[in-house]
């Protein structure tokens, strides 16, 4: 584990004086990660806040375990993180004030950087979970994701230890949250304090909003993420600024919509060859600042009548948080947007919303179309959040009209092909993922991983798997040949249209294969050893593992087209694939394929490192990047130990 640079013990250990016993931090200072002077009977912090100064926590000194296997070389990523931490710690020690006033935060807010305050580790019982992870009939533990990272149960840890001959570094292999999930940046607190000196409700310079709106309109992002309509949002901007000093209904939703749009626009770094876009010089914007401003309007939006602007605002906030890796916040905003869509009636294609009853037909028509676009965008977001967190779905097939937009299938790949070669913008929305894949994800979740699905028999489960596999194959065959994903990717079958859109298409196809066939691991046939059933179950699990291999191989081949800042969006796919391959190595360490898979894990480790190095990260993200580095390195180490242990046992 990489120790946190914010702990008092870390600061003491880094001093250059001779090694000696250092004073312990009291319980209060240790919890807040601040330096304790250990004064008797009360330290300075406890005395100032008139609270008991206790030293009741149990400290454990870790001993380096001796193993027969040679030590693994630390990855370049981990080394780079250590260097960054040391530089940051040195800067903070130089710049921080030795004393804290009573009204200041334990972390100096005047510093250029604010280090994150780490929460204490969660107990196993405190970690929420919905679906247990199974592999080859073995339950490894409760998880926050269908195909994801286990919070290893005692039996799961025993299995890993038995297969590898190694003691498990629990905080590396079984963290308190999946590596692809990032908490809201703690620097938001210091940013919020800086914003309090301003008027949080003042609109930004109108020219800035107009420039970024023009960039959006001339970008492919308008078609991938149709969060606002050109004419309707232009009217929102005009009304909001003309009535800036007038308190009227809808002002809160219009301001929240503008702030949320600017936060979303901070992600639009994709190049565009549109001739109009080249002449637009929009100033850079801080997405976190505008997220905080938009958040101030949420309580008011929840009490007012739902409007198109309020729906757009929370949808853009959900999208911003999802792309940032803040899954908890994305889930909350996604739930609000779902409720608003039901309120406005946009979950059906023939709705007549009372919110627009008095509008003319010229207004109703574009509003109707845009609301359906927002429905499909929210639907896509929700399916991704459900898969990444294991939380139940809100958009169900029973309650939603899943009729695709008119001409969607016919125009989708024609538009993508045209844009890919000519850089002209598609004329209709293409959304982040083929909507039909999102529908398959939804059906797979309901049929295989819902509470009701967990009660199904082996025969019922395998029947669902076969039907979903057939549906996925029908989708694959409907995709034009030049865009069609291969069943199993290899470097001998390259992607002729490699681009960010084809990357997301293939990653989601392989993810669907994984989540459909991984469900076979729950079959009781593994324990009962039923020969006829085992053949079908084993082949289904093999398809899931092969899809995971294809995920890693394709990402390696398409790495050069990944845009900067995509780290938290893409990291979910290789991490879930790594877990499936890791379990397969442990299950069959003597299989010749295990050695190849071990090499694939090593390649994936380097690939994740390179994607990270292209990430524009803040100091507060170091903790989360460390989690990813620790996890990938530990998986590779343990998998290597399993293969070596099996080889030694075979040649005794």
N, C-alpha and C positions, 0 to 999 in steps of 0.2 A: 504494500500500500504506500502511496506517496503521502507523507504527512502534510497536514494543512499548514501553510505559512502564517496563518493568523493565530495559531495557538500560542499561549504564553510560554509553554514548554519549548516550542520551536525557537522562540526568540532567545531563550536562555541558552539552549544548546549551541546556538550559532556563534556565541561570543568566543573571543580568541583566548580567554584566560584558561589556566590549567583546569583539567576535568575535576570537578568536585560536586558534592551533593548540593543541588539547588533547592531553594524553598518551593514548596508546592503552592499552587494557586488555590484559593478557597473555592468552595462549591459555587458561589455566586459569580465570581470572576471567571472561573473555568467555563461555566455555562455560557457567559456572554463573550468569551474569547478575548478578554482584556487582561492587561498585565496587572498582577496582584503584588502588593508590597509585603504581604504576609505579616503585617504588623500585629502585635498582641496588645489588647485582647481582640481588636477589630482592625481589619485592613482599612485603607483610606476609603475605598468604594462603599463597603458595608457601613462604615461609620457615618459617611456623608448621607447615605440613604436610610439610616436607622433600621438596618435589617440584621438578623443574626449572622455572624461570621463563622461558618462551620467547615469542617474538613472530614466529612463523613463518607465521601465516595470512595469506592474501592479502585485502587490503581493496580494494573497488571503490567509487569515487565515482559515484553515479548522476547523470546529466545529464538535465535536463528536455527531452524530445523536442519538436521543433517540428512542428506539424501544421497543415494548411490548414483543418481543421475547427475551429469555435469550441469553446472548452473547455466541457465539460458541467458543469452546476451540481451541486455535491455534495448528496447527499440529506440530508434532515433527520435520518435515522437515523444516517448517518455523523457529522454534526455533533454529535448528541447523545452518541454514543460518545466523540468527542474531548473533549467537556466533562467527561464522567464520568472519563475517563482522567486529565485534568489535575487534577481534584479529588482523585482517589485518590493521584496522584503527590505532590501537595502535602502531603496527610495523612501519607503514608509518610515524606517527607523531614523533616517536623516531628517525627514520633513515633519514627522508627527510631534505634537506638543506633549511634554511629559506629564502634564496635569490636565484633568478634564473638569470643566465647570459643571455645575449642577444641572444646567438646562441643555447640555450638549448630548449628542448620541455617543455611545461607547466607541463608535468609529468616527474619526475626524471627518467632517463633511467638507472641510476646506481643501483637503488633499486632492491632487489631480485624479487619483484612483481611490476607489472604495472597495476594500476586500469583502468578500461575502461572509456572512455569519452562518456557519454551518449548523444545521439542526442535529441534535443527538440521534444516534442510530435508532431506527424503529425496531420494536420487538416483532417477532414473527406474527404474533396475534394481532398486532396493530396494522398490519399491511392488508389493505383491501384487495380482494381478488374475486374473480367470477368464474374462471375456467381453469381447472388443474391441467398442467402440462403432462402429457403421456408420451412415452416413446417405447415401442415394442411391448406394449402392455404394462409398462412400469410407470407408476405415477411418481414424478420427480418432485412435485410440490405445487403450491398455488402460484398462479401467475397473474400479471396484469395484462396479458396479451395471449391470444390463441396460440400463436407460434413463437412466443417470446421467451423472455428471460425468467427462469424460475427463482422464486424465493425458496431455496432448496429445503425440503422437509428432512427430518432425520434419516428416513429411509433413502431419500434421494442422495444425501451426502454420503451415506454408507456405500451406495452403489458406485458413485464416482470414485470414492477412495479405494474401493475394492478393485475397480478396473484400472486405476492409475498407480496404486501403491503410494499415493501421496496424501498428506493431510491437506484439507481444503482451506485455502485462504478465503474465509467466508465473506469478508467485505469486498473482495474482488469479484468472485464468481456469483455472489448472490447479494447485490446491492439493494438498498431500500427503494430504488426506483429503476426502471429500465434505462439503459444508457441512451436511448433515443429521446428520453423525456427530460426536459430542462425546466427548472423552476423559474418563475419570473425573476429577472435580474434584480439583485438587491440594490444595485445602484439607482433603481427607481426611487428609493427613499431620498437620496441626496438630490436627485433631479427634481423631485417633488418639492423639496425645501427651496430650491432655487426658483422654481416656478411660482411659489407662494408670494414672492415679492412682486410678481406681475398680477394682472387680472386674468385668471384662468379662463374666463369666458369671452375674452376679447378675440375677435376673428383675426386670423393672420392677414398679411398684405394680400389684397385681392389679386394683384398681378402674379404673385407666387402661385396661388391656387389655379389661375387661368393657364399659366405656363405648364404646370404639371398635368393639368387636365388635357391640354393639347398634346403633350407627349404620350399620354395614355391613349388618346384617340388614334394616333398614328403608329401605335405599337401593336404587335401580335398579342400583347397582354390583354387588350380589349376583347379579343376573341376567346382567349383561354380562360380569363376571369371576367365575365361580363357583370361586374359589380355595380356599374352605373350605366345609364343610357345617355347617349350624347345630348339629345335635346332636353330630356327631363332634368339631367343634372345641371345643365346650363341654366335652366330656369330656377333650380334650387340656389345656385350661386347668386343669381341676380336678386332674387327675393330676400335672401339672407342679408346681403350687404345693403340693400335699399331700406330694409326694416331693422337695421342693426340697433337702433336706439328706441325701437318700438316693441313693447312687450305684447306679443300676440301668440295665440295657440300655434304650435308647430315650430316656434323659434328654436326650442331646445333640440328637436330632431334635426333641423337643418344645420345647426352648428355642429352637432355630434357627427352628422354625415360628412361635413367638410373636414373636420379634424380626422375622422377615420379614413377618409380618402387620402389625405396627405400621409398618414402613417402607412397605408397600403402602397402609395406611390413611391415611398422610400425604397421599396424592393425592386422597382422597375429599372434594372441596370442592363436589361437585354438590348443589344444593338439592333438597330432597324435601318434599313436602306430606303425607307420611304422618303421621297424628296422633300416633303414638307417638314419632316422631323429634324432634318439636318440644320435648319435655320432657327430651331428653338433652343435657347440657352437658359435652362431653368436652374436656379441655385440649388445646391444640395440641401436636404432637409433631414432632421432627426426624427426617425419614426417613433422612438420611445417617448419623446416629448409630446407628440400629438396623440399617442395612445393614452397617456395619462390625462390629457385634456378631454378626450372623448369619454373616458371613464367617468368623469365628474358628472356627465349628463345621464348616465345609465339609470340611477334611481328615479329621475324625473321621467325618462322614457317609459319606465315600467308602470307609471301611474297615469300617463296620458293615453289618449286614443292612439292606437297603432297606425302608423303612416308608412308610406313607401320610404321616406327618408330614414325613419327609425329602423326599419328592416335593413336597409342598405348599410346603416352605421354598424349594427351588431354583426351583420354578415362579414363586413370587412374586418372588424375586430377579430372575429373567429378565424378568418383566413390569415391575418397577420400573426396571431398567436400560433397557429398550426405550422406556418412556415418558419417561425422562430424556434419551434421545439417546445413551446410552453403548452403542453397538452392539457393540463388541468384548466387553464384559462380558456383554451380553445373549446374544451368540452362545455364550459359554462356558457360562453357566448353562443356556441352552436345550439344549445338547448333553448336559449332565448329566441334565436332566429327561427327555430322550428315552431315554437309557440306562436310567433308573429305570423308565420306563413299560414298556419292553421286559422288564425284570426282573420287574415285577409282573404282566405279561401283559395290561396295560390296552389294548394296541394291537389287541386282538380283542374282540368284543362278547360272546363266550361263554367268557371265560377263567375258569380255576379256579386262582387264585393260592395257592401254598403258604403265603404269608405270612399268610393268613387261614383256613387249613384248619381250625383248632381253634375258630373263632368260630361262634357260633350263627347261625341263619338270620336272626334279627332284626337282627344286626350285618352279616352278609354282604350283604344286599340294599342298604342305603344305601351301604355301602362300594363295592360293585360300580358303582352308578350314579354315585357321586362320582368314582371312578377314570376312568370313561369321560368325564365332564365335564372332568377334568384332561387326558385325552388330547386332546380336541378343542381345549381352550384352548392346550395346548402345540403342537398341529398348526398352529393359526392363527398363533401367535407365530413358529414356525419359518418359515412361508412368507413372512411379512413380513421377517424377518431375511435370508433368502436373497435376496429381491429387492433389499434395501437394501445388501447386502454382496457379492452375486455368489457366495457360498459354496455348495457342493453341498448338496442336501437329505439329510436323515437319514430322515425319514418318507417312504417310497416306497409307491406304490400296490400294489406286489407284496408288501409285508411288513405291510400294515395293513388292518384291516377298516374300511372307510369307510361302513358302514351308519349312516345318520343316526339320532339318538335318536328313539324312538317318538313319532310325532305332531309332529315338529319343524317340517316344512314347513307343515302345516295350522295350527299354533298360532303360528308366528313372527310373521306380520304382523297377525294378530288381536290378539296380546298387545301388539305395538307400538302399534297403533291405539288400543287400550283405555287403555294407559298415557299415550299422547300427549294424550288428551282428558280422562281422569279422574284422572291421576296415581296411580292404583292400580298396585301392582307386578304385573308378569307372574307367572304361576304356574310357568313353566318357564324355563330358561336361554335367552337369546337370543344370547349371545356377542358379541364386538366387531364381527364381520362375519358376514354370511350364510355358513354353513359351505360351501355349494355354491360360493360364489365362491372360497373358500380352496382347494377341490379343483380348480377351474379354473386357479388360479394354479400349483398344483403340476404339473398336466398341461402347462401352457404352458412351464414351466421345463424339464421333462423332454424335451418334444418339440422345443423350439426353442433352448434355451440350454445344455443339458448338453454334456459333452465329446463324447458320441456324436452329438448333434444338430448340432454344428458341422461334422461330416463329410458332412452330407446334401447331395444335389444340389438345384438350383433347383426342379425338379419335386416332389421329396419335401418340400421346405420349404414350398412354396405349398400342397401338399395338406394338410399339418399346419395351416397357417394357416386354410385354409377350414374344416376340421373343428372347430377350436377356436372360430372365429368363429360357426359354427352352434351349438355348445354354449353359448356365451355368450348368443347371441340367444334360445335356448330358455329359459335361466334368466331373462333379462329379461322375456320374455312371460309367465313363470309368476308374476311379482311382481304383486300387486294394482295396479290402475291408479293408485290414489292414492299409491302408493309407488314406482311403476315409473320408473326413470331414462329420460330421453329419449336418443335416439341422439346428438343434438347439443344441448347446453344453450344457451339464450339467455334474455334477460330477458323475451322474449315468452312463454316457457313456464315460468313460475315453479313452484317446488316447493310444493304446498299443505300439506305436512306437514313443513316445514323444522324440523329439530331436529338435535342432535348425532348421533343414530343415522342420520338420513337423509343427513347430511353424509358420514359414513364410508361409507355404502352407495354413494352416487354417486361419491365419490372412488375407491373400490375398483373400481367398474364401469368408470370411465374409465381407470383404471390397467391393468385387464385388457385393454381395447381397445388401449391403447398398446403394452403388451409383446407382444401377439399380432401386431399388424400392423407394429411396428417391426422385427421379424425379417426382413421382406421386403427391408430395406436390405442384407442380406448377399448377396442374389442376384447371381450373376455376370452376369446379363442387363444390368445397368447398364453394365458395361464392354464387353460384346459388342454392345450396341445391337440386340438381337433385338426386332423390332417387336411381334410377338404377345405375347411374354412381358412386354415393357416396360409394356404397357397394364395388365395385371393387377398387376404389381409397383408401378407408380405409384399406382394406385387404393388399394392396400393401405397404402402409406406415407401417402397423403393421409388415410386414416381414422385413422391413428395421430396425425398432427398435429392433426386436428380434435378428437380425444379430449383432447389436451393443451390446446387452446383451451377446451374445455368445462370442464376442471378449473379453470382460472383464473377463468372467468366465473362458475362456480357458487360458488367460494370467495368471490368478491366479493359475490355476492348473499346468501350465508349467513353472512357475517362476523359479523353481530350475534348469532348463536347459539353461536359458538365460546366455550367456557368458558375461564376464565383458567388458565394453566399448561399449555395444550395445544400450545405452540409446537413443542417437539421431536417431538411425535407427528405434527403436521400438516405441518410444513415440508417433509418428503420429497416430498409430492405436488406442490405448486407448483414446487419446484426442478427436479424431473425434467421437468415440463411445460415450464418455461421453456427448458430445454436443447433439447428437440425443436423448439420454435417458433423459437428462435435459429438452429438449423441450417437450418431451412426458409427463414428470411429470407435467410441467406447463400447458399443454393442458388438462390433465385429472387428476388433483390433488386428486379428490375424489375416483378414482378407487383404489380398493385394491392392484392392481399391483404397484401403485405409491409408496406405503410404502416399498414394496420389492425392487423396483428400487432405492429408497433412501438408503436402506442398501447396495445395490450394488455400489452406488456412494461412500459411505464411505469405503467399501472394496477396491475399485479401488484407492482411495486416499492413503491408506496405501501401496498398491502394487506399485504405482508410487514412493512413498517415499523410499521403500526398493530397488527398481531398481536404484534410484538415489544414495543411500548410497554405492552401489557397483561400482559407476562410478568413474573413476580416472579423476577428473576435475581440471582445472586450475582456478586461481583467476578470470580471465576475463570471465569465464563461469558463475560466481555467478549471474550476472545480468539476464542471460537467465534462469537459474534454478529458480530464484525468480519468474520469469514470470510464469513458470509452476506451482509453489507452490501456487502463488496468484490465478491463474485461477481455479485450481482444488478446492481449499478451498472455493472460492466464489461460484462456481457452487453448491457445496454441501450445503452451507449456504442458498442460495436463494431457492434451491429445497425444503429444509426443511421448509422454511418460507411459500412456496406455499402450501405444504401439511397441515401445521398447520392452515393457513388462511382458507383453504377449510373446515377443520374439525370444526373450530370455527363458521363459517357461517352456517354450517349444524346443529349445536347444539344450536343455539340461540333460 
